[in-house]
Amino acid sequence: MTEGAGVVAGDLPDQLTAAEAGMWQAFRNGSVYDLSCGDTVVDDPHGGHPWGPERTVRARIVAWLLLDGPPALAGRVSALKLTGVRINGTLDLSGGTVQPYVELRGCRFDDEVLLPEARFTTLRMVDCAVPRLEAARVHTEGDLHLPRCRFQNGVRLTDAHIGTDLMLNQAVVYRDRGGRSISADGMTVGQDLQAEMLQSHGELRLRAAKVGVSLSLRGAVLDNPYSRYALNAPQLTVERTLYLTPAGVGSPLLSGTTPARGTRIQRFECRGGIRLDDGRFGDAVDLERARFTLTDDQELSLRRVHASELRFLGDMPQGGKVVLSGARTVNLVDRAASWPGPGNLHMGGFVYENLVPRGPFPLTGRLDWVAAATAEYAPEPYERLASVLRAAGEDEDAREVLLAKQRRRRETLPPAAKIWGFVQDWAVAYGYRPGRAAVWMAVLWAAGTLAFAHADHPPVSHDAHPYWSPALFTLDLLLPVIDLGQVGQWQLRGGWQWLAAVMILLGWILATTVAAGATRLLRRG
């Protein structure tokens, strides 16, 4: 009997092995076909223990069942549910339409699985050993589950369409010949993409991928010492939250949740660059307790990312750079210890509306944060910080930030302008501390009054002159423009003339710095 003959009648085809005949009957019955022996060491699909012919079926028989299998028994629904089965040969379902439900648990594939442009309702492969999964443009109406599977030569899901959830929890994926562990550029996932405690050895690519709800890499370890990026996901769209956070260890109930205090956890770790440029995240990008190990030429790049909230709460990256240039977020939730030092932080054009620090983050620390991001003076980061502080009602802190901006700017000026900057800073702190001008005026007025009380002061005209008042005379010297009728009525000689000239000069300096500061404040308002 040839393949296909007798299928309608439900007869067993000729030349099936005993294992394949059992699988055929289980398919028609929709029941689980379990060839495991009960020994955990022997049954481990990733171990080295050989599985003989009693546990082996041919890949072409599996394809036959899925693409053109026999009808279900009366009152049953056909399905392929295999446990502990070795599949020999290349399972090729390219371009096919698979109607039956497929669930493979603890199975071992001798060769790659080919699913390009295939269509499934739901496909579940759990704890399977697969040399390679080639599934570009695969389409599922429901889930694609690959938890705890091991792929020795990568997974390709380019332009795949997953109707509901894609699950890669605890999967182990090694790189292919192109250096990629998972290639999923342009992939669309209808609901959640869960890759918790994933181990990726190579570049995980999600360029222009779209996730309908959340993308969870809780507890994942991304390791790529071979090229620039461990996670390469520019233009990624996640409707809710991207989690690069810890995962709870030891209970399946912890999957998809943030572990409670006291739970044993595994942190998200990334050894290699991360690129999320131009990403769009409806709720948040969460980096709680994440660890990053970067080489000098690698980056945690968030250029032009848009997210309602950025939770920058991981460990300070070891090496490399953090780039937030052009990013936009409503709430920036961060810790002082999470940010890298000078030269390793870039945030030109970074826009945030609210600061929500976790733990102590004093203003001096914020100023150091801005300074670390501006190797060369740039006003925008200071002005953004001042604007956010002012909107939060922290006017005094906002003035301190703008004063720090002027002092930083002064370092870039030529010598003459730098000296004038020091004078403005000394006199009225660039106008941000106007009370200081009144203090200096009072000090100079008191000192001048005491000094001029001992001065020889013959009148210019003996016919008519006002009463001599050292206090009014000093005030007339210190106040430019305003004439109190004292300076032109008395003659001073020698050192007293020089003292009067110094008072006039100091008065002009104070007046000019106050005017400059007032202009700056008005322009800011």
DRENLODO-953423 format. One record per residue: x, y, z of N, C-alpha, C in turn. Coordinates in steps of 0.02 Angstrom, whole numbers, plus 32768, in hexadecimal, padded with zeros to 4 digits. Layout:
XYZXYZXYZ/...
end
This chain:
802B7FC48000800080008000802C803D8000/801D806C7FD6804580A97FD3802A80DD8003/80558111801180408146803E800381698022/7FD18171804D7F93819280397F5B8161802B/7F6B812480167F3780F380087F1780DC8049/7ED680D680487EB380BD80837EAA80EF80BA/7EC0812F80AF7EBB816080E57E73817280F2/7E4B817A80BC7E05818D80C67DE1815880EE/7DF0811A80DF7DCF80E481047DEA80DC814A/7E2280FD81577E3E80F9819A7E6D80BF81A5/7E7E809B816F7EAC806281767EF2807B8183/7F19805181A37F60806081AE7F868057816D/7FB08088815A7FDA807E811F800C8046812A/8022802A80F380577FF880F780998018810A/80C87FEF811E810D8002812B811680348164/80E48039819080ED806181CE810F80368201/813D80538225815B802F825D8128802B8296/8138800682C8810B7FFF8301810080428323/81368068832A813080AA834A810480D78320/810C80D582DE80E4810082B2809B80EB82B0/808F80AA82B4804A809282B5802780AA82F4/804980A8832C802C80C1836A801E810C8365/804C8131834780428179833E800581868312/7FFE815E82DD7FC7816682AD7F83815E82D1/7F7F812A82F87F40811D831C7F3281538350/7F67816A83747F5E819F83A67F4781E08385/7F6081ED83487F4C822983237F0182288315/7EE881EF82FE7EA181E982EE7E7681EF832D/7E9281DA83647E6D81DC83A47E74821F83C7/7EA6824883B27EB3828883D27ED382818416/7EF2824884247F0F823A84667F5A82448465/7F77824784A07FC0825084A77FE3820E8497/80168212846E803F81D7845E808181DF8483/808981B984B880C181C184E780F0818584E1/812E819184CA815F815B84C58197816384F9/818D818F852A81C08195855E81C08158858A/81F9814B85AA8201810E85D281FA811A861C/81F68159863181F08168867882318176869C/8269816A867B82AB817A869782BE81C18680/82C481EF86AF82D08235869D8311823E8676/8343821586858383821B8662837C8204861A/835D81CB8610835381B085CD832481DC85A5/82F081F685C582BC821C85A282D082648593/8309827A85AD831E82BF85A0832E82C78555/830782F08531831482F784E98356831A84DA/8371833E850B83AF8363850083EC833C8518/83E083018535841782D8854E843782AF8517/84678286852B848C825E84FB8474821684F5/84428204851C842B81BF851A840881B084D8/841C817C84B483FD816E847383B58156847A/838C816A8449834881518444834581238407/832E80E78411832F80B483DC82F180B883AF/82EB8086838382B380858353826F80808375/826D806583B1822D805F83D4821080A383E8/823B80D983E58224811C83F5822B814B83B9/8236812F837E824581598344820E8154830F/81FC818F82F581CE819382BC81EE81BD8286/81DB81B1824881F781D7821181D4821A8209/81FB824D81F981DF829181F181AB829381BA/81B4826B81858184826F814D814182518161/8140822481918100820981A980DD823D81D4/8104826281FB80E78298822380C982CD81F4/80EE82DF81BE80D58310818E809582F6816C/809582B6815C805A8298813C801C82A08169/8025829181AA7FED829781D87FD482DF81DC/8002830E81DE7FEE835481E87FD0837381AA/7FE9836181707FD2838181327F99835C8110/7F98831A81187F6582F380F37F5682B3811A/7F4A82BC815B7F41828281867EFC82628181/7EF4822A81A17EB48205819F7E7F822A81C8/7E41821A81BD7E0C823A81E37E0C8223822C/7DF0824D82577DEB823B829D7DB9820282A7/7DC381DD82DD7D9281AA82EE7D5081CD8301/7D1B81A882FC7CD981C4830B7CD781E28351/7CC0822083557CBB824183967CFC825D83B0/7D32825B83897D738274839E7D8B82AC836F/7DBE82D083857DDE8304835D7E2682F18353/7E3B82EC83167E8182D783097EB1830D8321/7EE982F7833C7F1D832483567F5E82FC835C/7F96831F83537FD782FF835B7FF58315839E/7FF582E683CD800E82F48410804382BF8420/808282D3841A80B982A3842380E182B58461/80F6828284868121828B84C08159825884BE/8197827084C481D0824284C781DE821E8486/81D0823E844E81D8821D840C8214823C83E8/8239821083C782708227839C8256822B8354/826282648334824A826E82EF8286827082C1/828B8240829682C48237826A82B882568226/82E9827D820F82E3829E81CE82CC82E681D7/82C8830981A082B4834F81A182688354819E/824B837381D18203837E81D181F583BD81A7/81DA83B3816B81D083E9813C818583F48130/816B842C814B8125843E814281208480811C/8153849180F5815784D180D4811984DE80A9/80F9851880B480C0852B808B808185048098/808384D680C6804984AC80D3801884CB8104/7FDA84B081037FA784C581327F99848B8161/7FA6849681A17F9F846181D47F60847181FD/7F2D844881F57EEF8452821A7EF184348260/7F0E83F882697F0B83D982AB7F33840182DF/7F1E83F9831D7F44841483557F8583ED835C/7FBE84128369800083F2836D801F840283B0/803283CE83D5805583D88415808A83A2841B/80CA83B8841E8102838A8423812783998464/812D83678490814D837084D18188834084D9/81C0835C84EC81FB833384F98211830A84BE/820883258482821B8300844682618314842E/827D82E7840682C182F383EC82BF82EF83A0/82D58326837F82D8832883368320831D8320/832882F082F1836B82E382D68382831B82A6/8352833982838362836D8252833583A9825C/834083DD8234831C841B823D82D28414822E/82AC8444824882648447823B82578482820D/8237847481D4822B84A781A181E084B9819F/81D084F781B2818B850E81B28180854F818B/81AA8562815C819F85A18138815A85A48118/813785DB812480F685E9810680C285B38115/80CE858B8148809C855A815D8067857E8187/802C855F818B7FF5857C81B27FDD854881E5/7FD7855E82237FC18533825A7F878554827E/7F61852A82A27F33854882D37F5D85588311/7F77852583327FA3852D836C7FDB84FB8366/801885108377805284E38376807684EA83B9/807D84B183DB80A184B1841A80D8847D8418/81168494842281508468842981708478846C/816D844A849A8182845684DF81BD842884EF/81F484468506822E841F851D824783EF84E8/824B840884AB826383DF847382AA83F38460/82CF83C38444831283D08429830C83D483DD/831D841083C28313841D837B8354843B835F/8372841C832D83AE843B831083A2848282F8/836B848E82D5835A84D282BD831084D582AC/82F2850F82BC82AD851B82A882AC85538274/8298854182378292857082008248857D81F4/823085BB820A81E985C8820881DA860F81F0/81FE862581BD81F0866781A181A986698185/8185869F8195814186AA817C810F86748190/811F865181C580EE862181E080B3864781FB/8079862881FA803B864982108016861B823F/80078633827B7FDE860C82A97FA1863582BD/7F68861482C07F2C863682D77F2D863E8323/7F4C860E83447F528611838D7F9A861983A3/7FB085EF83D27FF185F683F1802885D283CA/806585EC83D480A185C783C380CA85C28403/80CD8586841F80F0857C845E812F85538453/8168856D846A81A8854A846481CE854A84A7/81AD854384DF81D08548852081FF850D852B/8237851C854B826A84EA8560828884C38526/827A84D884E8829A84B884AF82E284CF84A9/830A84A68487835084B88479835A84B4842D/837484EA8413838084F083CB83CB84FA83C0/83EB84CA83A3843484CC839C844B84FC8366/8422850A83348436853582FC8403856C82EE/83E48585832383BA85C0831C837285B38309/834C85EA830D830585EA82FC82F9862582CD/82D38619829882C2864E826A827786578269/825F8693827D821886A4827D820C86E58258/823586F48227822F8732820281EA873881E3/81C9877181EE8187878081D28152874E81E6/815E872A821D812B86FC823680EF87228251/80B6870182518079871E826D805D86ED82A0/8060870182E0804886D68316800786F4832F/7FD186CE832A7F8F86E983397F8686FF8380/7F9F86D983B07F9786EB83F77FDB86F28418/7FF486BE843A803286C38461806B869D8441/80A786BA844780E586988437810A868C8478/8119864D8488813A863D84C7817D861C84BA/81B1863A84D881F5861F84D3821486178518/81EB8611854B8204860E858F823685D48598/827085E585B582A585B585C682C185908589/82B385AA854E82D2858D8512831D859E8511/8343857384F1838B857E84E88398857E849D/83B285B6848383BA85BD843B840285D2842C/842385AA8402846785B983ED846685D883A7/849A85FA8397849C8622835984A085F6831A/8486861282E4848C85F182A484CC86088281/84D485F6824285118609821E851886548215/84E0867A821A84E386C2821584EE86E48258/84F886BE828D850486DB82CE84C486EC82F4/848A86DA82DB844A86EC82FB842D86AF8320/841486BC835C83F28687838083A986838368/838586BC836D834086BF8355833A86F98324/832586EA82E88318871F82B682CD872682B0/82B3876082C6826B876B82C5825A87B082AC/828087C8827B8271880A825E822C880A823F/8205883F824E81C48846822F818F8817824B/819E87F48281816D87C6829E813487EC82C0/80F887CF82BE80BE87EB82E080A387B88311/809A87CD834F807E87A28383803E87C4839C/800687A083997FC687BF83A97FC087D383F2/7FDC87AB841F7FD687BC8466801C87C08485/802F879284B1806E879684D580A5876F84B4/80E2878B84B9811E876684A88143875A84E9/8144871C85008165870A853F81A486E38530/81DC86FF8545821D86DD853D824186E18580/821F86CE85B4823C86D285F7826F869B8602/82A886B0861F82E08683862C82FA866285EC/82EE868385B4830C866E8574835886738578/837A8643855A83C38648855283D2864F8508/83E9868A84F583F8869884AF844386A084A7/84608675847D84A88676846F84B2868E8427/84B286CF841E84B686EC83DC848B872B83DB/847D874483A084558781839A840B87718396/83E5878E83C4839C878883C3838287C4839C/836387B78362834D87ED8335830187F18335/82E9882F834482A1883D83438295887F831E/82B7888982E882B088C882C3826A88D082A8/824A890982B98207891A82A181D388E682B5/81E088C082EA81AE88918302817688B68327/813B8897832B810288B5834C80E48883837D/80DA889A83BB80BE887083EF807E88918409/8047886C84088006888A84177FFC889B845F/801E887A848E8016888B84D5805A889984F2/807A8869851280BA8875853380F08845851A/812E885A852181688831850F81908827854F/819487E9856581B687DA85A481F687B48598/822E87D385AC826F87B185AD828787AB85F5/825887A286238269879C8669829A87628673/82D1877086968300873B86A68327871F866C/8320873D86308343872285F6838D873285FA/83B5870985D983FD871585D2840D87198588/8421875485728433875F852C847E87678528/849E873B850584E78739850384FE873784BA/8520876C84A58539876D8460857F878D845E/85B38766846A85F78781846586118785841E/85E7876F83EE85FF876883A985F587A7837F/85C387D0838F85B6880C8368859E88438396/8583887A8379857788B683A0853A88B283CE/8505888F83B884C7889083DD84B4884B83F7/849C88498435847C880D844F843088118444/8415884E844483CF8859843483CC88928401/83B8888283C583B688B3838F836D88BC837A/834D88F18394830488F8838B82F08940837C/830D895F834982F589A2833782AE899F831B/828989D58326824489DC830E821689A7832A/8227898C836481FC895C838681BF898183A2/8184896383998147897F83B58129894E83E7/811F896684248100893E845980C789688475/808B894F84708051897784838050898784CD/806E895C84F6806F896B853D80B789708556/80D3893D8575811389448598814789138580/8185892B857B81C08900857081E188F585B3/81E588B685C9820188A58609824788878600/827A88AB861882BE8891861E82CE888F8668/82AC8863868B82A8886486D482B4881E86F0/82B68815873382C187D2874E828487A58744/829287648746825D87318745826187098784/822786F5879E822686C887D7823A868287C2/825F866187ED8279861E87DE825685EB880A/824085B487EB8228857D881381DE856F8810/81B7859D87F3816F859187EF815485A987AC/8130857F878881138596874880DF85CD8752/80C585D4879080948609879D80B3864E879C/80F68651879F81188692879F812186AD8758/811486848726811E869B86E180EF86D486D2/810A870686B080E2873F869B80D3877186D2/80F3876A870C80E887998743812B87B1875E/812887E987818163880287A4816887DD87E6/81A287BC87F581A687948831819F87BD8871/817C87A188A2817387C388E281B487C38909/81B987F1893981F487F4896481FF87B28987/823D879B8989824D875C89A9824F8721897A/8235872A893D823686F4890B827C86EE88EE/829286B088E482D386A688C382CB86BB887A/82FA86E4886382F287018820832E86F387F4/832386FB87B4835986FD87838353873E875D/83888766875E838687A7873E838B87A186F2/837387D586D1838187DD868A83CA87F18683/83EF87CD8658843587DD864C844287E28601/8469881385EF8479881B85A884C4882785A2/84E487F9857F852C880185708532880E8525/852F884F8516852E886684D1850088A284CB/850388C4849484DD8901848B849388F58483/846C8929849484238929848B841089648460/83E88958842D83D2898D84008386898D83FC/836789C28419831F89C98418830B8A0A83F5/83368A2383C9832B8A6383A982E78A678387/82C68AA1838E82868AAF836D824E8A808383/82578A6183BD82228A3583D781E88A5C83F2/81AE8A3C83F481718A5A840F81548A298443/814C8A43848081358A1984B880FB8A3D84DA/80C08A1E84D980858A4084F280878A4F853C/80A28A22856480A58A2D85AD80EC8A3D85C4/811A8A0D85C0815B8A1985DF819189EE85C0/81CF8A0685CA820B89DD85C1822789D48607/8226899786208237898A8666827B89658669/82AC8986868982EF896A86908300895C86D9/82CD894C870182D6893F8748830B89088753/8342891A8776837788ED878B839A88C98750/839488E5871583B588C786DB840188D186DF/842588A286C2846F88A686C1848688A88678/84B388D7866A84CD88E08627851A88DE8629/853788B38600857F88B085FA859088C085B1/85B088FA85A685BB891285638606891F8558/861B8915851A865F892A8509865E897584F8/8698899284EE869D89DA84E4867689F284A7/866F89C78474864D89DC8437860489C78435/85EA89AD846C85A48997846E857989C98495/853889C68489850B89F884A784CB89D784C0/84AE89F584F3846889EC850384468A2784E2/842B8A1D84A684158A53847C83C98A58847D/83B08A93849483698AA18496835A8AE1846D/837D8AEA843783748B26840E832C8B2A83F5/830E8B65840082CC8B7683E582958B4583FC/82A08B238434826D8AF7844F82348B22846D/81F78B0B846481BD8B2B8483819E8AF884B3/81978B0D84F281788AE1852481568B0D8558/811D8AF6857280FC8B1C85A681288B1F85E5/814D8AEA85F181788AE9862C81B88AC3861D/81F08AE0863282318ABE862D82498AB18674/82518A71868582678A5E86C882B08A4986C4/82DC8A7B86CD83248A6F86C8833D8A5D870E/83348A1E8720833F8A088765836F89CD8769/839689C3873583C5898B87358406899D8756/8435896D87558479897C876C849B89AA8739/84CB89D0875284F189FA8724851289CE86EF/850789DC86AF852689B2867B857289AF8682/858C8973867985D48968867C85F089748636/860F89AF862D862B89C185EC85F689DB85BD/860B89EB858185DD8A02854D85BD8A44855C/85888A54853885668A94853E851A8A8A8542/84FA8AB9856484B18ABC8566849D8AF9853C/84738AEE850A84618B2384DB84158B2D84DC/84008B6A84F083B98B7B84F383A98BB584C4/83D38BC3849583CB8BFD846A83888BFA8445/83618C30844C83218C34842982E98C0B8447/82F58BE8847E82C18BBF849C828D8BEC84BF/82508BD284C7821B8BF884E881F68BC98518/81EC8BE2855581C58BBC858681A08BED85B3/81698BD685CF81448C0185FE81658BFC8643/816E8BC0865C818B8BB6869E81CF8B958697/82028BB486B482448B9686B9824E8B7E8700/824B8B3C870982548B1D874B829B8B02874D/82C48B1B877C830A8B07877A832A8B0787BF/83668AEC87C183908AED87FD83D28B0F87EC/83ED8B31881D842D8B54881284648B2287FE/84638AE7881C84988AB6881184918A9187CF/845B8A9C87AA84508A78876C84728A988730/84818AD98735849B8AFD86FB84E78AF786F6/85028AF286B9854B8AF086B0856A8B3486BA/85AC8B3486BE85D18B7186CC85DE8B9B868D/86058BD1869686138BFF865E86308BDB8622/86188BF085E886318BD385A9860B8B968592/85E38B7885C085BF8B3B85AE85738B4485AD/855D8B8385B285168B9185B085098BC9857E/84DA8BBE855184C98BF0851E847D8BF7851D/84658C348527841C8C3F852884098C82850A/842B8C9684D484188CD284B083D28CCA8493/83A68CFA84A283628CF7848983368CC684AE/834D8CAC84E783258C7E851082EF8CA78534/82B08C95852982788CBA854682548C8E8579/824D8CA885B682278C8785EA81FF8CBC860E/81C58CAA862881988CDB864781978CD78693/81A48C9C86AE81A48C9586F781DF8C69870C/81FD8C7B874582338C54876282178C2F879F/82218BED87A082098BC487D782448B9B87F1/826F8BB8881B82AA8B93883282988B5D8864/82BB8B25886082B58AF0889182F38AF588BE/82E88B0688FD83208B0F8929833C8B568925/83708B64894C838D8BA8894D83A98BBC890A/83968BF788F483B18C1388B683B28C5F88BE/83E28C7A88E683E38CC188F483F28CEA88B6/83E78D2B88BC83F18D57888284398D55886A/84688D50889884AF8D4B888284B98D0E8857/84968CD88867849B8C9C883E847B8CA787FA/84448CCB87F784258CDA87B784538D04878B/84758D3587AB84A38D5E878484DD8D35876A/84F58D068794852A8CD9877C85118CAE8742/84D18C9A874684B28C72871084B18C9886CF/849E8CD886D2849D8D01869684E48D0C867C/85138D1A86AA85588D25869585758CE78674/85638CAC868D857C8C6E867085648C658629/852A8C828619850D8C7A85D685248CAF85A5/854B8CE085BD85608D17859185AB8D1F8596/85CF8CF6857186188CFC8571862C8D42855A/86088D5E852B860F8DA4851785CF8DC8852C/85D68E08853D859D8E2D855785648E2D8525/85278E1E853E84EA8E22851884B38E3B8547/848F8E6F8536845E8E8B856484208E60856D/840D8E39853A83CC8E18853A83C18DE98576/83F18DBE858983E38D9285C383D78DB98603/83FB8DF0860D83F08E19864983AA8E398647/83988E54860D83578E758608831E8E448610/83268E0785F682F28DD485FE82EA8DC38648/83228DB9866B831E8DA886B382FE8DE186D9/83118E1F86CB82F48E5986EE82A98E5E86E0/82958E5186A3824E8E55869182258E2186B7/823F8DE586BD821C8DB086E182188DC0872B/824F8DDA8749824E8DEC8790821D8E25879C/821C8E56877081EF8E8E877981A68E778774/81978E49874581538E30873F813E8E09877D/816F8DEC87A081608DC787DE815F8DF4881B/81678E36881181658E65884981A78E6F886B/81DD8E54884F82208E5A886D82458E95884E/822B8ED2885A82488F0D883A82908F1A884F/829E8F10888F82E28F1D88A783148EED8886/83018EAD8881832C8E7D885F83348E8E8815/82FE8EA587F683028EB987AF83348EF187A6/83348F2287D483648F5987CF83AC8F4087D7/83B58F0F880483F88EF3880D84108ED087CE/83E38EAF87AB83F58E8D876C840A8EC08738/83E38EF6873283F48F29870084358F4D8712/84428F56875384828F73876884BB8F448755/84B18F03875F84E58ED2874B84F08ED58700/84BB8EE086DA84C28EE7869184EE8F21867F/84E48F5B86A0850D8F96869185568F8A86A4/85618F6986DC85A68F5B86F085C88F2B86C0/85A18EFA86A785BD8ECC867685CC8EF08634/859F8F1E862185A98F4485E485E88F7085E9/85F38F8B8625862D8FB7862F866F8F96861D/86728F54862586B08F30861786C18F3285CD/868F8F3F85A2869A8F3F855A86AA8F85853F/86A88FB9856886AF8FFD855086F89013854C/870790468524874B90638523875B90858565/879B9094857287B090AE85B4878990EA85CC/877F911E85A1875D915B85B88715914B85CD/86F1912485A386AD911385B486AA90E685F2/86DE90BC85FA86E09091863486E790BA8674/871190F08671871A911B86AB86D8913E86BC/86B6915786888675917786948643914586B0/86479106869C861C90D386B8862990C88702/866990C78715867A90C1875C865D90FB8784/86619137876686469172878985FB916A8794/85D79156875F858F914D8766857E91178799/85A590E28799859A90AC87C985A690C58810/85DD90EA881985EF9103885B85BC91358874/85A3915E884785769194885C852F917C8869/8510915D883884C9914B883F84BA91058827/84EF90DA882284E49095880A84BD909487C9/84D490BD879884B490C28756846B90D6875A/845790F8878F8412910F879683E490DD87B7/83FC90A087C583D2906E87E483D09074882F/83FA90A0884C83F890AF889383F890FB889B/83C1911D888983C09166888983CA918488CE/83BA9160890283C4917B8945840D91898954/843A9166893084819172893C849491BA8929/847491D888F58484921C88E18473924D8919/843A9242893A8428926E8972845A926989AB/8473922D89B784A6922489EC84E5924B89DB/84FC9243899C853992668988852E92B2898A/84F492CA897584E69311897684E7932B89BE/84CA930589EC84CA931B8A328511931D8A4F/853992EA8A3C857E92E98A5685A693248A3B/85A1933089FA85C5936889DC85AC93AC89F7/856B93B28A01854F93F08A1C856A93FE8A62/856993C98A8C858293D28AD085CC93E38AD1/85F393BF8AA8863C93CC8AA7864B94128A8D/862894278A588632946A8A3D861E94A18A6D/85E694958A9085D094C78AC1860494D18AF8/861F949A8B128653949F8B46869194C18B2B/86A594B18AED86E294CD8AD186DA95188AC4/86A3952B8AA2869B95718A8F8689959E8ACA/867895828B02866D95AB8B3E86AE95CE8B54/86E795B48B3E872895D18B51874995F78B18/872495FF8AE18742961F8AA6873D966B8AAB/8771968D8A91876F96D68A89874496E58A4C/8710970F8A5486DF97178A1F86CA97608A16/86F8978B89FF86E497D189F386AF97D489BD/867F980389C4864A98098992866498278951/86449814891A8655983088D98643987A88D8/860B988C88F585F598D188F785E598E4893F/8602991E895485F69933899985B4995789A0/8594996889678555998E896B851B99618981/85159927896184DD98FA897284F398B28969/84EC988C899D84FD9845899984D3982089CE/84C597E089C2849D97BA89F384C697A98A31/84A2978E8A6084C397778A9D84EB97388A8D/852997338AA5855496F98A9A853896BB8ABD/852D96878A96851696478AB2853F960E8A94/856D95F08AB9859495B88A9D8568957F8A81/852F95728AA38503953C8A8D84E4954B8A49/84C995898A4184AB959B8A0184DF95A189CA/851B95BA89DC855095C089AB8565957B8991/856C954A89BE857F950589AA854894E7897F/850994F1899284D294D5896C84CE94F58926/84DD9535892284DD955788E18514953B88B3/854C952788D18582950888AA856E94C28891/854B949C88BB853D945588AB8502944D887B/84D5947F8879849A9477884F84A5949B880D/84B2947687D684BA94988796847794B4877E/847B94E78754844195078735841D95348768/840D951A87A383E8954187D58416957687F3/83FF95B487F5842595EC8810840596028851/842A95FA88898411961088CA842B965588DE/844E967888B0846596BC88BC849E96C388EC/84C8968E88F18501969189208545969188FC/854D966988CA858F965E88AC85AA969E888D/858296C5886B859A9701884A85A2973C8877/8594973788B88596977088E585D597728910/85FE973E890F8637973B893D867697288916/86AE9744892F86EE9737891087169706893B/872E96D089198758969F893B879D969F891B/87D09694894488149696892A88399656893D/886D964689168899960E8926887695CC8925/888395A6895988689562895D881C95608961/87FD9597897A87B59597897E879595988939/87B795B88909879E95B688C4879F956F88A8/87D5954C88B687DB9506889F87A594DA88BF/879994E68900876594BF8922872194CC8903/8713950B88F386D3951C88D486CE94FA8890/870494F98869870294D9882786F5948E882E/8715946F886087099427886B86C0941A887D/86A3944688A7865C943D88B9862F9443887C/863D947388508616947A8813861C943B87E8/865A942287E0866493E587B8863F93AA87D5/864393A0881786209368883685D5936F882F/85BD93AD8833857593B8882A855E93A487E4/858693B687B1857593A4876D857893578763/85A99338878185AF92EE877B857192CD8799/855F92E387D6852392C687F584E592D287CB/84DE930F87B284A3931F878B84A192F6874B/84DA92ED872A84DC92C886EB84CD927E86F5/84EA9262872A84DE921B87378496920F874B/847A923D87728433923687838408923A8745/8417926A871983F1927186DB83F7923386AF/8435921886AB843F91DB8682841791A0869F/8419919A86E283F49165870283A9916D86F9/839091AB86FF834991B786F7833391A786AF/835C91BB867F834D91AC863983499161862E/8378913C864C837990F38646833B90D48664/832790EE869F82EC90D386C082AD90E28699/82A89120867E826E91318656826A91078617/82A590FB85F782A690D285BB8292908A85CA/82A7907186048294902E8619824990298626/822D9061864381E59060865181BC90668613/
end
